[in-house]
Amino acid sequence: MSILTDEIARLIAAEGSPVALAPSEPFGYGVDYSCITDLTPRLSQVSGLTCLAHQLIRRLTTERGSNPADPDFGVDLLAFCNRPTRPSQLRELEAIAEAELEKDDAVSSVDVTVSYSFATRTLTVDVRVTPADPDLVVFSFVGALTPDGPILQELLAA
C-alpha cells in the first residue's frame, strides 16, 4: 500500500492536488478514477456508463474476501482463465456473475453471457445492465478477462 501512497504523493507534488468537480443532478452513474485494475498514471476520470462498467468489472475480478470494508464483495472470474472449463461450468459462471452484479445498488437486473477461448485463455463476459434508476438508459458491455488482466472491450447504450 505504501507504493500507491508514495505514487499519489509524487503525482500531487508534481501536478498539484487533483480536483474532481462535484457532479450536478441527475447524478447518473457517478464519477470515479479510471481504475479497472490500477490507477492510471494521470489519474484520469471516467463518468457515466464507463464509470458503472468499470465498477461492475471490478466486482467480477475482485477475489471475495479481499475487500476488508465489504468481505462479501466480488467474485474472481480471472481465476477461471487458466483452467479447463466445460460449457456447464460457463453457465454456472453466468449465474454467479449475475448474482454478484445485482448486489450493486446502481443495478436493477443484469443478463450475463460467458464464453471461453482455449487458444487465448480468455474469458469473455457480455453483460446487459438495466439500471436501478428508471430514468437511466439500459446498456451493455463486453469485458475480456485474460491472464494479463481485464479489458473493457465494448460499451453500448441500448
C-alpha positions in Angstrom: 0.0 0.0 0.0 2.9 2.4 0.6 3.9 2.2 -3.1 0.4 3.5 -4.1 0.5 6.2 -1.3 4.0 7.2 -2.4 3.0 7.4 -6.1 -0.1 9.6 -5.3 2.0 11.9 -3.2 4.6 12.2 -6.0 1.8 13.0 -8.6 0.3 15.6 -6.3 3.7 17.2 -5.7 4.4 17.3 -9.5 1.0 18.5 -10.7 -0.9 19.9 -7.8 -3.8 18.3 -6.0 -6.2 16.6 -8.3 -9.6 18.3 -8.0 -12.8 16.5 -9.1 -15.7 18.7 -9.9 -18.8 17.9 -7.9 -21.4 16.3 -10.1 -24.7 18.0 -10.7 -28.1 16.4 -10.7 -29.1 14.0 -12.1 -26.2 12.1 -10.6 -26.4 9.2 -13.1 -23.7 6.6 -12.7 -21.3 8.8 -10.8 -17.6 9.9 -11.4 -14.6 7.9 -10.5 -10.9 7.5 -11.4 -10.2 5.1 -14.2 -9.0 2.0 -12.4 -10.3 -1.3 -13.6 -7.1 -2.9 -12.3 -5.0 0.0 -11.2 -4.9 3.8 -11.1 -3.8 5.3 -14.4 -0.6 7.5 -14.1 -2.5 10.7 -14.8 -5.5 9.8 -12.5 -7.9 10.3 -15.4 -11.6 10.4 -14.5 -14.5 8.4 -16.0 -18.2 9.0 -15.7 -21.5 7.8 -16.9 -21.7 4.4 -18.5 -17.9 3.9 -18.4 -17.8 4.5 -14.7 -20.5 1.9 -13.9 -19.0 -0.6 -16.4 -15.6 -0.2 -14.6 -17.3 -0.7 -11.2 -19.0 -3.8 -12.4 -15.8 -5.3 -14.0 -14.1 -4.7 -10.6 -16.8 -6.8 -9.0 -16.1 -9.6 -11.4 -12.3 -9.5 -10.9 -12.0 -9.0 -7.1 -11.4 -12.0 -5.0 -14.2 -12.5 -2.5 -13.0 -11.5 1.0 -10.1 -9.3 -0.2 -12.0 -6.1 0.4 -11.9 -5.5 4.2 -14.7 -2.9 4.1 -17.0 -5.4 2.3 -15.9 -9.0 2.7 -18.9 -10.2 0.5 -17.8 -8.1 -2.4 -16.6 -9.7 -5.6 -16.1 -12.9 -7.4 -12.7 -13.6 -9.1 -13.6 -14.8 -12.6 -9.9 -14.3 -13.6 -9.2 -17.5 -11.8 -11.0 -19.4 -14.5 -8.7 -18.2 -17.3 -6.1 -20.8 -16.6 -8.2 -23.9 -16.1 -10.2 -26.2 -18.4 -13.8 -25.0 -18.5 -16.8 -27.1 -19.7 -19.9 -25.5 -21.1 -21.9 -26.4 -18.0 -19.3 -24.5 -15.9 -19.7 -21.5 -18.1 -23.5 -21.5 -17.3 -22.6 -21.6 -13.6 -20.3 -18.7 -14.0 -23.1 -16.7 -15.7 -25.3 -17.3 -12.7 -22.5 -16.4 -10.3 -21.7 -13.2 -12.2 -25.4 -12.1 -12.4 -25.8 -12.6 -8.6 -22.7 -10.6 -7.9 -23.5 -7.7 -10.3 -27.1 -7.4 -9.0 -25.6 -6.7 -5.5 -24.6 -3.2 -6.8 -27.1 -0.5 -5.8 -27.0 1.1 -9.2 -28.2 -2.2 -10.9 -31.8 -3.4 -11.2 -31.0 -6.5 -13.2 -28.4 -8.0 -15.5 -28.1 -10.6 -18.1 -24.7 -12.2 -18.4 -23.3 -14.5 -21.2 -19.8 -16.0 -20.6 -17.7 -17.7 -23.3 -14.1 -19.0 -23.2 -11.4 -19.2 -25.8 -8.9 -22.0 -25.1 -6.5 -20.6 -27.7 -6.1 -17.2 -25.9 -7.2 -18.4 -22.4 -9.7 -15.5 -22.4 -13.0 -15.5 -20.6 -15.4 -13.1 -22.4 -18.2 -11.6 -20.3 -21.1 -10.0 -22.2 -23.3 -8.0 -19.8 -26.6 -6.3 -20.4 -27.4 -3.9 -17.5 -30.8 -2.5 -16.5 -30.0 0.4 -14.1 -31.9 0.8 -10.8 -32.8 4.4 -11.8 -35.6 4.1 -14.4 -34.5 7.4 -16.0 -31.2 5.9 -17.0 -30.5 4.0 -20.2 -30.1 0.2 -20.4 -26.6 -0.6 -21.7 -24.3 -3.5 -22.4 -20.6 -4.0 -22.2 -18.2 -6.7 -23.1 -15.2 -7.4 -20.9 -12.3 -9.7 -21.7 -10.8 -11.4 -18.7 -7.3 -12.5 -19.8 -4.4 -13.9 -17.8 -2.9 -10.4 -18.1 -6.0 -8.8 -16.6 -9.4 -7.4 -17.5 -10.1 -5.3 -20.5 -13.3 -3.3 -21.3 -13.7 -4.2 -25.0 -17.0 -2.6 -25.8 -19.6 -0.3 -24.2 -23.0 0.3 -25.9 -26.1 2.2 -24.8 -29.3 0.3 -25.8 
